């Protein structure tokens, strides 16, 4: 079973700077909330689906 969620730390390990990784996670959470997933409207939640991040960055993980 492969990993389905990604965090800021995972993005940093992939080579993004901390600020950029934080912005990507924030944007992914905004996209998910706009799609009706109110669960992601939580400041403490730091993991988002990899597919959402792939759509934002146009990169396959």
C-alpha positions as CSV (number, residue, x, y, z in Angstrom):
1,X,0.0,0.0,0.0
2,X,1.5,3.3,-1.1
3,X,1.3,6.5,0.9
4,X,-1.7,8.7,0.1
5,X,-1.0,11.8,2.2
6,X,1.8,14.3,2.1
7,X,3.1,16.8,4.7
8,X,5.2,19.9,4.6
9,X,8.2,17.8,5.8
10,X,7.7,15.4,2.9
11,X,7.8,18.3,0.4
12,X,11.0,19.7,2.0
13,X,12.6,16.3,1.6
14,X,11.6,16.5,-2.1
15,X,13.6,19.7,-2.4
16,X,11.2,22.5,-1.8
17,X,12.0,25.3,0.6
18,X,10.1,25.5,3.8
19,X,8.1,28.5,2.9
20,X,7.1,27.1,-0.4
21,X,6.1,23.8,1.1
22,X,4.0,25.5,3.7
23,X,2.2,27.6,0.9
24,X,1.6,24.4,-1.2
25,X,0.0,22.6,1.8
26,X,-2.1,25.7,2.6
27,X,-3.3,26.0,-1.0
28,X,-4.1,22.3,-1.1
29,X,-6.2,22.7,2.0
30,X,-8.1,25.6,0.5
31,X,-8.8,23.6,-2.7
32,X,-10.1,20.7,-0.6
33,X,-12.4,23.0,1.5
34,X,-13.8,24.6,-1.7
35,X,-14.6,21.1,-2.9
36,X,-16.7,20.5,0.2
37,X,-14.2,18.7,2.5
38,X,-14.7,20.9,5.6
39,X,-12.4,18.5,7.5
40,X,-9.4,20.3,6.0
41,X,-10.6,23.7,7.4
42,X,-8.4,23.0,10.5
43,X,-5.1,24.8,11.3
44,X,-3.6,21.8,13.0
45,X,-4.1,19.4,10.1
46,X,-0.9,19.3,8.1
47,X,-1.4,16.3,5.8
48,X,-3.2,16.5,2.5
49,X,-3.8,14.0,-0.3
50,X,-0.8,13.6,-2.7
51,X,-3.2,13.9,-5.7
52,X,-4.1,17.5,-4.7
53,X,-0.5,18.5,-4.4
54,X,0.3,16.9,-7.7
55,X,-2.5,19.0,-9.4
56,X,-1.1,22.2,-7.8
57,X,2.6,21.6,-8.7
58,X,2.0,19.6,-11.9
59,X,4.5,17.1,-10.7
60,X,4.0,13.3,-10.1
61,X,5.2,12.0,-6.8
